[in-house]
Amino acid sequence: MIPGRLWDGRSRGRASPHPATHARNEVRRRMEVDVRCDCGWSTRGREARAVDAMQVHVRLIHASEITREQVRARMRPAEGRRGQGDDG
């Protein structure tokens, strides 16, 4: 084991993350999407989870249905950091 590292390779203390970790996080962030309902509700996440969340929202709040294709048509690439501007 490398001093200053946990058994699974994560840093402990003030050690900076490996550059590859930063690159993976950047790719994940770019893969996130925003989806907004006409009522103002929105969600952010990976495509599959955003689609599921939107379908559940429409079913529970609006007593209606929306297809996966209709949700995908509303998707936009996520901008900024996760958690900013999310309504839940």
PDB file with one MODEL, atoms N, CA, C and O in Angstrom:
MODEL        1
ATOM      1  N   MET A   1       0.845  -1.175   0.000  1.00  0.00           N
ATOM      2  CA  MET A   1       0.000   0.000   0.000  1.00  0.00           C
ATOM      3  C   MET A   1       0.892   1.241   0.000  1.00  0.00           C
ATOM      4  O   MET A   1       1.939   1.272   0.647  1.00  0.00           O
ATOM      5  N   ILE A   2       0.455   2.265  -0.739  1.00  0.00           N
ATOM      6  CA  ILE A   2       1.202   3.508  -0.849  1.00  0.00           C
ATOM      7  C   ILE A   2       0.862   4.391   0.340  1.00  0.00           C
ATOM      8  O   ILE A   2      -0.316   4.568   0.649  1.00  0.00           O
ATOM      9  N   PRO A   3       1.871   4.956   1.021  1.00  0.00           N
ATOM     10  CA  PRO A   3       1.585   5.846   2.145  1.00  0.00           C
ATOM     11  C   PRO A   3       0.715   7.018   1.699  1.00  0.00           C
ATOM     12  O   PRO A   3       0.926   7.580   0.624  1.00  0.00           O
ATOM     13  N   GLY A   4      -0.263   7.384   2.527  1.00  0.00           N
ATOM     14  CA  GLY A   4      -1.150   8.488   2.204  1.00  0.00           C
ATOM     15  C   GLY A   4      -2.343   8.087   1.357  1.00  0.00           C
ATOM     16  O   GLY A   4      -3.151   8.934   0.977  1.00  0.00           O
ATOM     17  N   ARG A   5      -2.457   6.808   1.062  1.00  0.00           N
ATOM     18  CA  ARG A   5      -3.585   6.327   0.256  1.00  0.00           C
ATOM     19  C   ARG A   5      -4.366   5.291   1.049  1.00  0.00           C
ATOM     20  O   ARG A   5      -3.790   4.539   1.836  1.00  0.00           O
ATOM     21  N   LEU A   6      -5.659   5.253   0.844  1.00  0.00           N
ATOM     22  CA  LEU A   6      -6.485   4.238   1.448  1.00  0.00           C
ATOM     23  C   LEU A   6      -6.360   2.961   0.633  1.00  0.00           C
ATOM     24  O   LEU A   6      -5.811   2.990  -0.468  1.00  0.00           O
ATOM     25  N   TRP A   7      -6.856   1.846   1.147  1.00  0.00           N
ATOM     26  CA  TRP A   7      -6.702   0.565   0.477  1.00  0.00           C
ATOM     27  C   TRP A   7      -7.306   0.540  -0.922  1.00  0.00           C
ATOM     28  O   TRP A   7      -6.849  -0.223  -1.773  1.00  0.00           O
ATOM     29  N   ASP A   8      -8.346   1.377  -1.181  1.00  0.00           N
ATOM     30  CA  ASP A   8      -8.973   1.371  -2.505  1.00  0.00           C
ATOM     31  C   ASP A   8      -8.400   2.424  -3.442  1.00  0.00           C
ATOM     32  O   ASP A   8      -8.957   2.664  -4.513  1.00  0.00           O
ATOM     33  N   GLY A   9      -7.299   3.051  -3.057  1.00  0.00           N
ATOM     34  CA  GLY A   9      -6.622   3.992  -3.930  1.00  0.00           C
ATOM     35  C   GLY A   9      -7.016   5.440  -3.726  1.00  0.00           C
ATOM     36  O   GLY A   9      -6.408   6.332  -4.318  1.00  0.00           O
ATOM     37  N   ARG A  10      -8.042   5.701  -2.882  1.00  0.00           N
ATOM     38  CA  ARG A  10      -8.438   7.080  -2.653  1.00  0.00           C
ATOM     39  C   ARG A  10      -7.390   7.791  -1.812  1.00  0.00           C
ATOM     40  O   ARG A  10      -6.705   7.168  -1.000  1.00  0.00           O
ATOM     41  N   SER A  11      -7.271   9.081  -2.007  1.00  0.00           N
ATOM     42  CA  SER A  11      -6.330   9.878  -1.228  1.00  0.00           C
ATOM     43  C   SER A  11      -6.870  10.113   0.158  1.00  0.00           C
ATOM     44  O   SER A  11      -8.082  10.151   0.367  1.00  0.00           O
ATOM     45  N   ARG A  12      -5.985  10.268   1.090  1.00  0.00           N
ATOM     46  CA  ARG A  12      -6.388  10.705   2.429  1.00  0.00           C
ATOM     47  C   ARG A  12      -5.614  11.972   2.718  1.00  0.00           C
ATOM     48  O   ARG A  12      -4.500  12.155   2.228  1.00  0.00           O
ATOM     49  N   GLY A  13      -6.193  12.827   3.496  1.00  0.00           N
ATOM     50  CA  GLY A  13      -5.534  14.077   3.839  1.00  0.00           C
ATOM     51  C   GLY A  13      -5.582  15.081   2.701  1.00  0.00           C
ATOM     52  O   GLY A  13      -6.603  15.233   2.031  1.00  0.00           O
ATOM     53  N   ARG A  14      -4.457  15.769   2.492  1.00  0.00           N
ATOM     54  CA  ARG A  14      -4.421  16.861   1.530  1.00  0.00           C
ATOM     55  C   ARG A  14      -3.924  16.440   0.147  1.00  0.00           C
ATOM     56  O   ARG A  14      -3.773  17.288  -0.733  1.00  0.00           O
ATOM     57  N   ALA A  15      -3.675  15.188  -0.053  1.00  0.00           N
ATOM     58  CA  ALA A  15      -3.178  14.737  -1.348  1.00  0.00           C
ATOM     59  C   ALA A  15      -4.209  15.050  -2.431  1.00  0.00           C
ATOM     60  O   ALA A  15      -5.406  14.836  -2.237  1.00  0.00           O
ATOM     61  N   SER A  16      -3.745  15.552  -3.555  1.00  0.00           N
ATOM     62  CA  SER A  16      -4.668  15.888  -4.640  1.00  0.00           C
ATOM     63  C   SER A  16      -5.033  14.636  -5.423  1.00  0.00           C
ATOM     64  O   SER A  16      -4.246  13.692  -5.493  1.00  0.00           O
ATOM     65  N   PRO A  17      -6.229  14.626  -6.015  1.00  0.00           N
ATOM     66  CA  PRO A  17      -6.639  13.443  -6.776  1.00  0.00           C
ATOM     67  C   PRO A  17      -5.781  13.263  -8.018  1.00  0.00           C
ATOM     68  O   PRO A  17      -5.199  14.211  -8.544  1.00  0.00           O
ATOM     69  N   HIS A  18      -5.724  12.056  -8.455  1.00  0.00           N
ATOM     70  CA  HIS A  18      -4.980  11.709  -9.665  1.00  0.00           C
ATOM     71  C   HIS A  18      -5.605  12.433 -10.857  1.00  0.00           C
ATOM     72  O   HIS A  18      -6.827  12.571 -10.906  1.00  0.00           O
ATOM     73  N   PRO A  19      -4.805  12.900 -11.819  1.00  0.00           N
ATOM     74  CA  PRO A  19      -5.360  13.596 -12.986  1.00  0.00           C
ATOM     75  C   PRO A  19      -6.423  12.782 -13.727  1.00  0.00           C
ATOM     76  O   PRO A  19      -7.362  13.357 -14.278  1.00  0.00           O
ATOM     77  N   ALA A  20      -6.289  11.469 -13.748  1.00  0.00           N
ATOM     78  CA  ALA A  20      -7.288  10.636 -14.427  1.00  0.00           C
ATOM     79  C   ALA A  20      -8.640  10.714 -13.713  1.00  0.00           C
ATOM     80  O   ALA A  20      -9.689  10.636 -14.352  1.00  0.00           O
ATOM     81  N   THR A  21      -8.610  10.868 -12.388  1.00  0.00           N
ATOM     82  CA  THR A  21      -9.847  11.008 -11.628  1.00  0.00           C
ATOM     83  C   THR A  21     -10.564  12.283 -12.039  1.00  0.00           C
ATOM     84  O   THR A  21     -11.780  12.286 -12.234  1.00  0.00           O
ATOM     85  N   HIS A  22      -9.809  13.364 -12.171  1.00  0.00           N
ATOM     86  CA  HIS A  22     -10.396  14.633 -12.603  1.00  0.00           C
ATOM     87  C   HIS A  22     -11.002  14.489 -13.998  1.00  0.00           C
ATOM     88  O   HIS A  22     -12.092  15.002 -14.248  1.00  0.00           O
ATOM     89  N   ALA A  23     -10.322  13.810 -14.895  1.00  0.00           N
ATOM     90  CA  ALA A  23     -10.819  13.612 -16.255  1.00  0.00           C
ATOM     91  C   ALA A  23     -12.107  12.793 -16.253  1.00  0.00           C
ATOM     92  O   ALA A  23     -13.038  13.115 -16.991  1.00  0.00           O
ATOM     93  N   ARG A  24     -12.177  11.738 -15.437  1.00  0.00           N
ATOM     94  CA  ARG A  24     -13.394  10.923 -15.352  1.00  0.00           C
ATOM     95  C   ARG A  24     -14.559  11.757 -14.827  1.00  0.00           C
ATOM     96  O   ARG A  24     -15.677  11.658 -15.332  1.00  0.00           O
ATOM     97  N   ASN A  25     -14.295  12.579 -13.809  1.00  0.00           N
ATOM     98  CA  ASN A  25     -15.349  13.423 -13.254  1.00  0.00           C
ATOM     99  C   ASN A  25     -15.853  14.415 -14.294  1.00  0.00           C
ATOM    100  O   ASN A  25     -17.050  14.696 -14.354  1.00  0.00           O
ATOM    101  N   GLU A  26     -14.957  14.944 -15.106  1.00  0.00           N
ATOM    102  CA  GLU A  26     -15.351  15.888 -16.150  1.00  0.00           C
ATOM    103  C   GLU A  26     -16.226  15.201 -17.192  1.00  0.00           C
ATOM    104  O   GLU A  26     -17.210  15.785 -17.648  1.00  0.00           O
ATOM    105  N   VAL A  27     -15.889  13.987 -17.572  1.00  0.00           N
ATOM    106  CA  VAL A  27     -16.689  13.239 -18.535  1.00  0.00           C
ATOM    107  C   VAL A  27     -18.070  12.961 -17.961  1.00  0.00           C
ATOM    108  O   VAL A  27     -19.072  13.121 -18.659  1.00  0.00           O
ATOM    109  N   ARG A  28     -18.139  12.547 -16.697  1.00  0.00           N
ATOM    110  CA  ARG A  28     -19.436  12.284 -16.055  1.00  0.00           C
ATOM    111  C   ARG A  28     -20.290  13.542 -16.031  1.00  0.00           C
ATOM    112  O   ARG A  28     -21.489  13.488 -16.304  1.00  0.00           O
ATOM    113  N   ARG A  29     -19.674  14.674 -15.704  1.00  0.00           N
ATOM    114  CA  ARG A  29     -20.417  15.937 -15.645  1.00  0.00           C
ATOM    115  C   ARG A  29     -20.987  16.279 -17.018  1.00  0.00           C
ATOM    116  O   ARG A  29     -22.125  16.735 -17.121  1.00  0.00           O
ATOM    117  N   ARG A  30     -20.205  16.062 -18.066  1.00  0.00           N
ATOM    118  CA  ARG A  30     -20.683  16.362 -19.412  1.00  0.00           C
ATOM    119  C   ARG A  30     -21.789  15.415 -19.852  1.00  0.00           C
ATOM    120  O   ARG A  30     -22.572  15.762 -20.736  1.00  0.00           O
ATOM    121  N   MET A  31     -21.874  14.230 -19.259  1.00  0.00           N
ATOM    122  CA  MET A  31     -22.892  13.269 -19.633  1.00  0.00           C
ATOM    123  C   MET A  31     -24.235  13.573 -18.962  1.00  0.00           C
ATOM    124  O   MET A  31     -25.254  12.987 -19.327  1.00  0.00           O
ATOM    125  N   GLU A  32     -24.242  14.472 -18.001  1.00  0.00           N
ATOM    126  CA  GLU A  32     -25.479  14.798 -17.313  1.00  0.00           C
ATOM    127  C   GLU A  32     -26.366  15.681 -18.188  1.00  0.00           C
ATOM    128  O   GLU A  32     -25.885  16.455 -19.016  1.00  0.00           O
ATOM    129  N   VAL A  33     -27.671  15.542 -17.981  1.00  0.00           N
ATOM    130  CA  VAL A  33     -28.642  16.337 -18.727  1.00  0.00           C
ATOM    131  C   VAL A  33     -29.594  17.023 -17.757  1.00  0.00           C
ATOM    132  O   VAL A  33     -29.764  16.580 -16.621  1.00  0.00           O
ATOM    133  N   ASP A  34     -30.207  18.100 -18.210  1.00  0.00           N
ATOM    134  CA  ASP A  34     -31.271  18.782 -17.486  1.00  0.00           C
ATOM    135  C   ASP A  34     -32.574  18.513 -18.222  1.00  0.00           C
ATOM    136  O   ASP A  34     -32.613  18.528 -19.452  1.00  0.00           O
ATOM    137  N   VAL A  35     -33.632  18.268 -17.473  1.00  0.00           N
ATOM    138  CA  VAL A  35     -34.970  18.115 -18.036  1.00  0.00           C
ATOM    139  C   VAL A  35     -35.911  18.981 -17.212  1.00  0.00           C
ATOM    140  O   VAL A  35     -35.903  18.921 -15.982  1.00  0.00           O
ATOM    141  N   ARG A  36     -36.720  19.785 -17.892  1.00  0.00           N
ATOM    142  CA  ARG A  36     -37.641  20.687 -17.196  1.00  0.00           C
ATOM    143  C   ARG A  36     -39.068  20.430 -17.661  1.00  0.00           C
ATOM    144  O   ARG A  36     -39.334  20.276 -18.853  1.00  0.00           O
ATOM    145  N   CYS A  37     -39.968  20.388 -16.701  1.00  0.00           N
ATOM    146  CA  CYS A  37     -41.392  20.223 -16.975  1.00  0.00           C
ATOM    147  C   CYS A  37     -42.013  21.601 -17.217  1.00  0.00           C
ATOM    148  O   CYS A  37     -41.460  22.616 -16.793  1.00  0.00           O
ATOM    149  N   ASP A  38     -43.150  21.634 -17.890  1.00  0.00           N
ATOM    150  CA  ASP A  38     -43.852  22.899 -18.126  1.00  0.00           C
ATOM    151  C   ASP A  38     -44.252  23.593 -16.823  1.00  0.00           C
ATOM    152  O   ASP A  38     -44.406  24.814 -16.797  1.00  0.00           O
ATOM    153  N   CYS A  39     -44.421  22.826 -15.744  1.00  0.00           N
ATOM    154  CA  CYS A  39     -44.824  23.407 -14.457  1.00  0.00           C
ATOM    155  C   CYS A  39     -43.650  24.053 -13.718  1.00  0.00           C
ATOM    156  O   CYS A  39     -43.848  24.709 -12.696  1.00  0.00           O
ATOM    157  N   GLY A  40     -42.433  23.871 -14.230  1.00  0.00           N
ATOM    158  CA  GLY A  40     -41.253  24.463 -13.597  1.00  0.00           C
ATOM    159  C   GLY A  40     -40.377  23.467 -12.875  1.00  0.00           C
ATOM    160  O   GLY A  40     -39.235  23.792 -12.548  1.00  0.00           O
ATOM    161  N   TRP A  41     -40.866  22.261 -12.610  1.00  0.00           N
ATOM    162  CA  TRP A  41     -40.082  21.219 -11.958  1.00  0.00           C
ATOM    163  C   TRP A  41     -38.943  20.821 -12.886  1.00  0.00           C
ATOM    164  O   TRP A  41     -39.119  20.796 -14.104  1.00  0.00           O
ATOM    165  N   SER A  42     -37.789  20.514 -12.332  1.00  0.00           N
ATOM    166  CA  SER A  42     -36.675  20.079 -13.162  1.00  0.00           C
ATOM    167  C   SER A  42     -35.854  19.033 -12.432  1.00  0.00           C
ATOM    168  O   SER A  42     -35.932  18.891 -11.212  1.00  0.00           O
ATOM    169  N   THR A  43     -35.075  18.315 -13.200  1.00  0.00           N
ATOM    170  CA  THR A  43     -34.167  17.339 -12.642  1.00  0.00           C
ATOM    171  C   THR A  43     -32.901  17.336 -13.470  1.00  0.00           C
ATOM    172  O   THR A  43     -32.894  17.755 -14.627  1.00  0.00           O
ATOM    173  N   ARG A  44     -31.829  16.856 -12.859  1.00  0.00           N
ATOM    174  CA  ARG A  44     -30.535  16.768 -13.527  1.00  0.00           C
ATOM    175  C   ARG A  44     -29.924  15.431 -13.182  1.00  0.00           C
ATOM    176  O   ARG A  44     -30.017  14.969 -12.045  1.00  0.00           O
ATOM    177  N   GLY A  45     -29.301  14.813 -14.163  1.00  0.00           N
ATOM    178  CA  GLY A  45     -28.621  13.546 -13.930  1.00  0.00           C
ATOM    179  C   GLY A  45     -28.292  12.867 -15.235  1.00  0.00           C
ATOM    180  O   GLY A  45     -28.412  13.455 -16.310  1.00  0.00           O
ATOM    181  N   ARG A  46     -27.881  11.634 -15.130  1.00  0.00           N
ATOM    182  CA  ARG A  46     -27.622  10.858 -16.338  1.00  0.00           C
ATOM    183  C   ARG A  46     -28.936  10.628 -17.069  1.00  0.00           C
ATOM    184  O   ARG A  46     -30.006  10.657 -16.461  1.00  0.00           O
ATOM    185  N   GLU A  47     -28.853  10.401 -18.370  1.00  0.00           N
ATOM    186  CA  GLU A  47     -30.048  10.336 -19.202  1.00  0.00           C
ATOM    187  C   GLU A  47     -31.104   9.363 -18.679  1.00  0.00           C
ATOM    188  O   GLU A  47     -32.267   9.743 -18.542  1.00  0.00           O
ATOM    189  N   ALA A  48     -30.733   8.140 -18.389  1.00  0.00           N
ATOM    190  CA  ALA A  48     -31.710   7.130 -17.970  1.00  0.00           C
ATOM    191  C   ALA A  48     -32.429   7.549 -16.690  1.00  0.00           C
ATOM    192  O   ALA A  48     -33.647   7.400 -16.586  1.00  0.00           O
ATOM    193  N   ARG A  49     -31.689   8.068 -15.724  1.00  0.00           N
ATOM    194  CA  ARG A  49     -32.320   8.487 -14.466  1.00  0.00           C
ATOM    195  C   ARG A  49     -33.183   9.722 -14.645  1.00  0.00           C
ATOM    196  O   ARG A  49     -34.232   9.846 -14.013  1.00  0.00           O
ATOM    197  N   ALA A  50     -32.747  10.641 -15.506  1.00  0.00           N
ATOM    198  CA  ALA A  50     -33.543  11.843 -15.762  1.00  0.00           C
ATOM    199  C   ALA A  50     -34.859  11.476 -16.438  1.00  0.00           C
ATOM    200  O   ALA A  50     -35.906  12.034 -16.111  1.00  0.00           O
ATOM    201  N   VAL A  51     -34.805  10.532 -17.385  1.00  0.00           N
ATOM    202  CA  VAL A  51     -36.029  10.079 -18.057  1.00  0.00           C
ATOM    203  C   VAL A  51     -36.979   9.449 -17.044  1.00  0.00           C
ATOM    204  O   VAL A  51     -38.166   9.772 -17.013  1.00  0.00           O
ATOM    205  N   ASP A  52     -36.454   8.554 -16.221  1.00  0.00           N
ATOM    206  CA  ASP A  52     -37.288   7.896 -15.207  1.00  0.00           C
ATOM    207  C   ASP A  52     -37.908   8.913 -14.254  1.00  0.00           C
ATOM    208  O   ASP A  52     -39.095   8.828 -13.937  1.00  0.00           O
ATOM    209  N   ALA A  53     -37.107   9.875 -13.797  1.00  0.00           N
ATOM    210  CA  ALA A  53     -37.604  10.880 -12.852  1.00  0.00           C
ATOM    211  C   ALA A  53     -38.709  11.731 -13.476  1.00  0.00           C
ATOM    212  O   ALA A  53     -39.707  12.041 -12.827  1.00  0.00           O
ATOM    213  N   MET A  54     -38.522  12.099 -14.727  1.00  0.00           N
ATOM    214  CA  MET A  54     -39.536  12.909 -15.407  1.00  0.00           C
ATOM    215  C   MET A  54     -40.825  12.120 -15.588  1.00  0.00           C
ATOM    216  O   MET A  54     -41.914  12.660 -15.396  1.00  0.00           O
ATOM    217  N   GLN A  55     -40.712  10.855 -15.955  1.00  0.00           N
ATOM    218  CA  GLN A  55     -41.913  10.033 -16.121  1.00  0.00           C
ATOM    219  C   GLN A  55     -42.666   9.871 -14.806  1.00  0.00           C
ATOM    220  O   GLN A  55     -43.896   9.926 -14.788  1.00  0.00           O
ATOM    221  N   VAL A  56     -41.947   9.675 -13.716  1.00  0.00           N
ATOM    222  CA  VAL A  56     -42.585   9.554 -12.402  1.00  0.00           C
ATOM    223  C   VAL A  56     -43.244  10.877 -12.018  1.00  0.00           C
ATOM    224  O   VAL A  56     -44.373  10.889 -11.527  1.00  0.00           O
ATOM    225  N   HIS A  57     -42.549  11.983 -12.237  1.00  0.00           N
ATOM    226  CA  HIS A  57     -43.114  13.301 -11.923  1.00  0.00           C
ATOM    227  C   HIS A  57     -44.419  13.527 -12.684  1.00  0.00           C
ATOM    228  O   HIS A  57     -45.421  13.919 -12.085  1.00  0.00           O
ATOM    229  N   VAL A  58     -44.417  13.288 -13.983  1.00  0.00           N
ATOM    230  CA  VAL A  58     -45.614  13.515 -14.797  1.00  0.00           C
ATOM    231  C   VAL A  58     -46.751  12.608 -14.345  1.00  0.00           C
ATOM    232  O   VAL A  58     -47.904  13.033 -14.281  1.00  0.00           O
ATOM    233  N   ARG A  59     -46.426  11.367 -14.035  1.00  0.00           N
ATOM    234  CA  ARG A  59     -47.455  10.412 -13.602  1.00  0.00           C
ATOM    235  C   ARG A  59     -48.056  10.829 -12.255  1.00  0.00           C
ATOM    236  O   ARG A  59     -49.277  10.821 -12.098  1.00  0.00           O
ATOM    237  N   LEU A  60     -47.215  11.192 -11.285  1.00  0.00           N
ATOM    238  CA  LEU A  60     -47.696  11.488  -9.933  1.00  0.00           C
ATOM    239  C   LEU A  60     -48.289  12.886  -9.783  1.00  0.00           C
ATOM    240  O   LEU A  60     -49.307  13.058  -9.113  1.00  0.00           O
ATOM    241  N   ILE A  61     -47.677  13.862 -10.388  1.00  0.00           N
ATOM    242  CA  ILE A  61     -48.102  15.250 -10.198  1.00  0.00           C
ATOM    243  C   ILE A  61     -49.181  15.662 -11.185  1.00  0.00           C
ATOM    244  O   ILE A  61     -50.121  16.370 -10.825  1.00  0.00           O
ATOM    245  N   HIS A  62     -49.046  15.218 -12.433  1.00  0.00           N
ATOM    246  CA  HIS A  62     -49.965  15.659 -13.475  1.00  0.00           C
ATOM    247  C   HIS A  62     -50.976  14.590 -13.895  1.00  0.00           C
ATOM    248  O   HIS A  62     -51.813  14.838 -14.763  1.00  0.00           O
ATOM    249  N   ALA A  63     -50.906  13.401 -13.285  1.00  0.00           N
ATOM    250  CA  ALA A  63     -51.813  12.293 -13.610  1.00  0.00           C
ATOM    251  C   ALA A  63     -51.886  12.065 -15.116  1.00  0.00           C
ATOM    252  O   ALA A  63     -52.962  11.913 -15.693  1.00  0.00           O
ATOM    253  N   SER A  64     -50.705  12.047 -15.731  1.00  0.00           N
ATOM    254  CA  SER A  64     -50.613  11.862 -17.175  1.00  0.00           C
ATOM    255  C   SER A  64     -49.433  10.937 -17.469  1.00  0.00           C
ATOM    256  O   SER A  64     -48.785  10.435 -16.550  1.00  0.00           O
ATOM    257  N   GLU A  65     -49.170  10.724 -18.714  1.00  0.00           N
ATOM    258  CA  GLU A  65     -48.039   9.892 -19.125  1.00  0.00           C
ATOM    259  C   GLU A  65     -47.182  10.668 -20.120  1.00  0.00           C
ATOM    260  O   GLU A  65     -47.685  11.531 -20.839  1.00  0.00           O
ATOM    261  N   ILE A  66     -45.908  10.367 -20.159  1.00  0.00           N
ATOM    262  CA  ILE A  66     -44.982  10.953 -21.122  1.00  0.00           C
ATOM    263  C   ILE A  66     -44.051   9.833 -21.575  1.00  0.00           C
ATOM    264  O   ILE A  66     -43.576   9.046 -20.757  1.00  0.00           O
ATOM    265  N   THR A  67     -43.794   9.764 -22.865  1.00  0.00           N
ATOM    266  CA  THR A  67     -42.925   8.700 -23.384  1.00  0.00           C
ATOM    267  C   THR A  67     -41.463   9.063 -23.194  1.00  0.00           C
ATOM    268  O   THR A  67     -41.115  10.224 -22.980  1.00  0.00           O
ATOM    269  N   ARG A  68     -40.619   8.053 -23.278  1.00  0.00           N
ATOM    270  CA  ARG A  68     -39.179   8.285 -23.168  1.00  0.00           C
ATOM    271  C   ARG A  68     -38.720   9.238 -24.268  1.00  0.00           C
ATOM    272  O   ARG A  68     -37.857  10.084 -24.035  1.00  0.00           O
ATOM    273  N   GLU A  69     -39.289   9.104 -25.460  1.00  0.00           N
ATOM    274  CA  GLU A  69     -38.911   9.967 -26.574  1.00  0.00           C
ATOM    275  C   GLU A  69     -39.319  11.419 -26.317  1.00  0.00           C
ATOM    276  O   GLU A  69     -38.592  12.347 -26.671  1.00  0.00           O
ATOM    277  N   GLN A  70     -40.483  11.607 -25.702  1.00  0.00           N
ATOM    278  CA  GLN A  70     -40.924  12.959 -25.369  1.00  0.00           C
ATOM    279  C   GLN A  70     -40.012  13.592 -24.321  1.00  0.00           C
ATOM    280  O   GLN A  70     -39.723  14.788 -24.382  1.00  0.00           O
ATOM    281  N   VAL A  71     -39.565  12.796 -23.371  1.00  0.00           N
ATOM    282  CA  VAL A  71     -38.636  13.317 -22.360  1.00  0.00           C
ATOM    283  C   VAL A  71     -37.314  13.673 -23.023  1.00  0.00           C
ATOM    284  O   VAL A  71     -36.754  14.736 -22.758  1.00  0.00           O
ATOM    285  N   ARG A  72     -36.815  12.799 -23.875  1.00  0.00           N
ATOM    286  CA  ARG A  72     -35.538  13.069 -24.555  1.00  0.00           C
ATOM    287  C   ARG A  72     -35.606  14.349 -25.376  1.00  0.00           C
ATOM    288  O   ARG A  72     -34.608  15.060 -25.495  1.00  0.00           O
ATOM    289  N   ALA A  73     -36.756  14.649 -25.938  1.00  0.00           N
ATOM    290  CA  ALA A  73     -36.910  15.879 -26.720  1.00  0.00           C
ATOM    291  C   ALA A  73     -36.774  17.125 -25.841  1.00  0.00           C
ATOM    292  O   ALA A  73     -36.438  18.198 -26.341  1.00  0.00           O
ATOM    293  N   ARG A  74     -37.030  16.990 -24.542  1.00  0.00           N
ATOM    294  CA  ARG A  74     -36.920  18.116 -23.608  1.00  0.00           C
ATOM    295  C   ARG A  74     -35.523  18.243 -22.995  1.00  0.00           C
ATOM    296  O   ARG A  74     -35.230  19.240 -22.335  1.00  0.00           O
ATOM    297  N   MET A  75     -34.676  17.267 -23.202  1.00  0.00           N
ATOM    298  CA  MET A  75     -33.351  17.251 -22.563  1.00  0.00           C
ATOM    299  C   MET A  75     -32.426  18.308 -23.128  1.00  0.00           C
ATOM    300  O   MET A  75     -32.441  18.625 -24.318  1.00  0.00           O
ATOM    301  N   ARG A  76     -31.622  18.837 -22.226  1.00  0.00           N
ATOM    302  CA  ARG A  76     -30.548  19.760 -22.584  1.00  0.00           C
ATOM    303  C   ARG A  76     -29.311  19.321 -21.831  1.00  0.00           C
ATOM    304  O   ARG A  76     -29.421  18.798 -20.722  1.00  0.00           O
ATOM    305  N   PRO A  77     -28.131  19.523 -22.407  1.00  0.00           N
ATOM    306  CA  PRO A  77     -26.913  19.194 -21.656  1.00  0.00           C
ATOM    307  C   PRO A  77     -26.867  20.006 -20.366  1.00  0.00           C
ATOM    308  O   PRO A  77     -27.204  21.190 -20.356  1.00  0.00           O
ATOM    309  N   ALA A  78     -26.449  19.367 -19.290  1.00  0.00           N
ATOM    310  CA  ALA A  78     -26.359  20.049 -17.994  1.00  0.00           C
ATOM    311  C   ALA A  78     -25.250  21.083 -18.047  1.00  0.00           C
ATOM    312  O   ALA A  78     -24.191  20.850 -18.629  1.00  0.00           O
ATOM    313  N   GLU A  79     -25.507  22.220 -17.435  1.00  0.00           N
ATOM    314  CA  GLU A  79     -24.504  23.279 -17.357  1.00  0.00           C
ATOM    315  C   GLU A  79     -24.217  23.569 -15.902  1.00  0.00           C
ATOM    316  O   GLU A  79     -25.096  23.426 -15.053  1.00  0.00           O
ATOM    317  N   GLY A  80     -23.001  23.973 -15.606  1.00  0.00           N
ATOM    318  CA  GLY A  80     -22.646  24.324 -14.241  1.00  0.00           C
ATOM    319  C   GLY A  80     -22.485  23.103 -13.360  1.00  0.00           C
ATOM    320  O   GLY A  80     -22.455  21.967 -13.833  1.00  0.00           O
ATOM    321  N   ARG A  81     -22.383  23.367 -12.062  1.00  0.00           N
ATOM    322  CA  ARG A  81     -22.190  22.289 -11.097  1.00  0.00           C
ATOM    323  C   ARG A  81     -23.513  21.671 -10.715  1.00  0.00           C
ATOM    324  O   ARG A  81     -24.560  22.318 -10.750  1.00  0.00           O
ATOM    325  N   ARG A  82     -23.445  20.395 -10.347  1.00  0.00           N
ATOM    326  CA  ARG A  82     -24.637  19.678  -9.891  1.00  0.00           C
ATOM    327  C   ARG A  82     -25.185  20.368  -8.649  1.00  0.00           C
ATOM    328  O   ARG A  82     -24.437  20.747  -7.747  1.00  0.00           O
ATOM    329  N   GLY A  83     -26.496  20.522  -8.621  1.00  0.00           N
ATOM    330  CA  GLY A  83     -27.132  21.113  -7.453  1.00  0.00           C
ATOM    331  C   GLY A  83     -27.475  22.574  -7.619  1.00  0.00           C
ATOM    332  O   GLY A  83     -28.270  23.100  -6.841  1.00  0.00           O
ATOM    333  N   GLN A  84     -26.909  23.253  -8.602  1.00  0.00           N
ATOM    334  CA  GLN A  84     -27.232  24.646  -8.799  1.00  0.00           C
ATOM    335  C   GLN A  84     -28.466  24.770  -9.666  1.00  0.00           C
ATOM    336  O   GLN A  84     -28.471  24.301 -10.804  1.00  0.00           O
ATOM    337  N   GLY A  85     -29.491  25.380  -9.156  1.00  0.00           N
ATOM    338  CA  GLY A  85     -30.704  25.618  -9.914  1.00  0.00           C
ATOM    339  C   GLY A  85     -31.650  24.439  -9.985  1.00  0.00           C
ATOM    340  O   GLY A  85     -32.673  24.517 -10.665  1.00  0.00           O
ATOM    341  N   ASP A  86     -31.340  23.357  -9.307  1.00  0.00           N
ATOM    342  CA  ASP A  86     -32.246  22.207  -9.322  1.00  0.00           C
ATOM    343  C   ASP A  86     -33.442  22.491  -8.443  1.00  0.00           C
ATOM    344  O   ASP A  86     -33.314  23.018  -7.338  1.00  0.00           O
ATOM    345  N   ASP A  87     -34.600  22.136  -8.949  1.00  0.00           N
ATOM    346  CA  ASP A  87     -35.819  22.268  -8.152  1.00  0.00           C
ATOM    347  C   ASP A  87     -36.137  20.973  -7.432  1.00  0.00           C
ATOM    348  O   ASP A  87     -37.031  20.926  -6.587  1.00  0.00           O
ATOM    349  N   GLY A  88     -35.398  19.911  -7.770  1.00  0.00           N
ATOM    350  CA  GLY A  88     -35.607  18.649  -7.071  1.00  0.00           C
ATOM    351  C   GLY A  88     -36.008  17.620  -7.967  1.00  0.00           C
ATOM    352  O   GLY A  88     -36.228  16.485  -7.544  1.00  0.00           O
TER     353      GLY A  88
ENDMDL
END
